[in-house]
Amino acid sequence: MEQRHAAYSVIDNKGSIAEYFQISEGLGFHGFLRDRLGTITVIDAPGASSTYITAMNNGRAMTGVYFFPGDLSNTHGFVRAPDGSITTFDPPNAISTTSQSINFQGQIAGYFTDSGGVRHGFARDTDGTITQLYAPGATGTVPAAIGADGKIAGTAFSETSAAPFRLNEHG
């Protein structure tokens, strides 16, 4: 099969890479893991028409986004455990979910958009609990990274500007 598009944007400390590829124009994208020996594992969220890996930790847990067939404007989040099992999730009131980062413990930081178009930050614990995050004074919160200590960094938006923020664990 001809590979039409591939991107490599995530690498762990053992040399494994993860991202997505497309085989044919007009068909969906698929996530993949390529280990340091060259073995490739295709990763698709259940029922997805497209799957994108956005982050991977050094234990090979991954997070990303996926689309349902016929709904290419709204993404949903997922986490893939090192054993290959996939759990999908969306925070309450989410129209679209974007997972941005996963730390070694498996905690995820990201953001979701509500029906009013407002972006809200979230942290997802390993037990599936989702906590909304709000940067002080912001009208929109977009986490970009979660550290091993649970601290979250990203961008806070107001009516007129954007600024970096850092929150202690889950707010």
N, C-alpha and C positions, 0 to 999 in steps of 0.2 A: 504494500500500500504506500502511496505517495504521502509524505508528511507535508502539509501546507504551511503550518505555522507551529513554532515551539518557542517557549520562553523559559529561561532558568533564572529564578530570582531568589530562591531560598536554599541555603546550604547549612548542614550541621557540622559539628566538629569532627565527624568521621568521614566527611567528604561526600555524603549523600546529598542529592539535590531534589527539589520538588518544585513543580509549577504546573503548566498546562500545555496542551497541544491540540491542534485541529488537523484532521486527516484530509478533509475535503471541504471545499468552499460551500457554504450554506449549511453544513452540518455543525453540530455543537462542539464545544471544547470539552476536553477530559483532563482531569488532574492526573499527575503521575509522580511516582517516587523512583528515582534511579539511584541504587546503592553504589558504593565505591567500587564494586566488582562489575558494574554495568547492568545488573539485573533491573528490569523495568517492571513496575507494578502500576497498572492503570487504576485510578481512583475516581469513582463517580458516586455522588450522593444519591440515595434512593429516589427514584422517580425523576431525576434531573435531566434536563436537556443539555445543560452545560454546567461544568464544575471547574472552579478555579481554586488552587491552593494559594493562600496569602501568607501563611507563616508556618514554620516547623520548629520544634524545640530539639535539643540534643538527644532526647529520648525517642525521637521520631513520632511524637504526637503532632498532629497537624490541625490547622483550622483554615477555613476558607468560606467561599460563597458559592451558591448554585442558583440556577434558574429552573423553574418548571416549564414544560413545553407550553407554548402559547402565551407566556407571561414573561417577556424579556425585559420588562421595565422594573421588576421588583426582585431583589436578591433575598436569599435566606442564608442563615449561618449553619455551619456544621463543624464538628470536631471529629477527627479520626484518631482513635487510640492506637498505640504501637502494635496491638494485636490485629489491627485492620478493621475493627468494628467502627461504625459511623453512627453518630448521634446528631440529629438535626435540631435546630432551635431557632426561635424568634422571640425577642423580648415582648412583653405585653404591649399592645397598641402599635406594634411595628407594621409598617407597610413594606419597608425594605430594610434588610439587616446586612451589615458589613462587619465581618470579623477581621481585625487588623493584626493581632499579635497573640502569641501563646508563650507563657513562661515554662520553665522546666517542671513546675508542679502541675501544669495543665490548665492554669487559669487563663482566661481569654479576655482581651480588651477589644472593644470595637464601638460601633455606633449604629443607631437605627434612625430611620426617618418615619415620622408619624403622618397622619392624614393631612395635617396642616403644612407639611413640608419642613418641619423643624427637626434638626438633628440632635439626638440625645446620646450621650455616652452610656456605655454599659460595661460591667465586669461580670464574667460568668465563672463561677466557682466549679471545681471538679465534680461536685454533687449535683450540678445543673442549676443551682440558684443563680438568678440574674439580678444584679443590683444596678439601678440607674445611677449615672454619675452626672454631676452638674458642676462646672467650673464657676466660681463666684463671679457674679455680675454678667455672665454670658447668656446670650440668647440661643446659642448652639454650642455643643461640646462634641469634639471629634477626637477620641483617644487614638494614638498611633502605636503605643508600645506599653507593655507591662513587664516590669522587672521581676527578678527572682524574689524580691522582698515585697511584691504586690503593689509597689508604687506605679502609678500610671501617668504617662506624659502624652501630650497631644496639643491640639489647637482649640482655643476658645474663641467664639465669634460673638461680636456685638452688632448693633445696627450699623456701625461705621468702621469697624476694624476687626483684626484678628490678632491674637497674641498666644504665645506658648503657655501651657499650664503644666503643673505637676500636682497630682493628688496623692495623699497618703493612701494606704491600702483601702480600696473601695470607698473613697470619698474623703 
